[in-house]
């Protein structure tokens, strides 16, 4: 497992992106954002690689809407 395939909790995602922990939890609840899953009965996690890929997709979508190259 490389450093981008570690599992992140919501608070780790907040540290990585600056997006509040509660937002990460809400997005998971409504099915928005990068793919997450439950690891055990209560802990929700995201793969760091999935979070980084999702951010890159968001950036590319925004750039294409503005007619820019990312």
C-alpha positions as CSV (number, residue, x, y, z in Angstrom):
1,X,0.0,0.0,0.0
2,X,1.5,3.3,-1.0
3,X,1.1,6.6,0.8
4,X,-1.9,7.6,-1.3
5,X,-3.8,4.3,-0.6
6,X,-4.1,4.9,3.2
7,X,-7.5,5.2,4.7
8,X,-8.6,8.7,5.9
9,X,-11.3,9.5,8.5
10,X,-13.4,12.6,8.1
11,X,-11.0,14.6,10.4
12,X,-8.1,13.5,8.2
13,X,-10.0,14.6,5.1
14,X,-10.5,18.0,6.8
15,X,-6.8,18.3,7.5
16,X,-6.0,17.4,3.8
17,X,-8.5,19.7,2.2
18,X,-9.7,22.3,4.7
19,X,-13.3,21.1,4.1
20,X,-14.9,20.6,7.5
21,X,-15.3,17.2,9.0
22,X,-19.1,17.5,9.2
23,X,-19.2,18.3,5.5
24,X,-17.4,15.1,4.7
25,X,-19.8,13.1,6.8
26,X,-22.8,14.8,5.2
27,X,-21.5,14.2,1.7
28,X,-21.1,10.5,2.5
29,X,-24.6,10.4,3.9
30,X,-26.1,12.0,0.7
31,X,-23.8,10.1,-1.7
32,X,-21.8,13.0,-2.8
33,X,-18.0,13.3,-3.0
34,X,-15.4,10.6,-3.3
35,X,-16.3,7.0,-2.6
36,X,-16.3,6.2,1.1
37,X,-17.2,3.0,3.0
38,X,-17.7,1.8,6.5
39,X,-14.8,0.1,8.1
40,X,-16.5,-1.7,11.0
41,X,-19.9,-0.8,12.4
42,X,-19.3,2.9,12.8
43,X,-16.1,4.2,11.2
44,X,-16.4,5.7,7.7
45,X,-13.2,6.0,5.7
46,X,-12.0,7.3,2.4
47,X,-9.0,6.2,0.4
48,X,-6.5,9.1,0.1
49,X,-6.1,8.3,-3.6
50,X,-9.8,8.5,-4.1
51,X,-10.0,11.9,-2.4
52,X,-7.1,13.3,-4.4
53,X,-8.6,11.9,-7.6
54,X,-12.0,13.5,-6.8
55,X,-10.4,16.8,-6.1
56,X,-8.6,16.7,-9.5
57,X,-11.9,15.8,-11.2
58,X,-13.6,18.8,-9.5
59,X,-10.8,21.1,-10.6
60,X,-10.9,19.8,-14.2
61,X,-14.7,20.2,-14.4
62,X,-14.5,23.8,-13.1
63,X,-11.8,24.6,-15.6
64,X,-13.8,23.1,-18.5
65,X,-16.8,25.1,-17.5
66,X,-14.7,28.3,-17.7
67,X,-13.2,27.1,-21.0
68,X,-9.7,26.7,-19.6
69,X,-7.3,23.9,-19.8
70,X,-6.5,22.3,-16.5
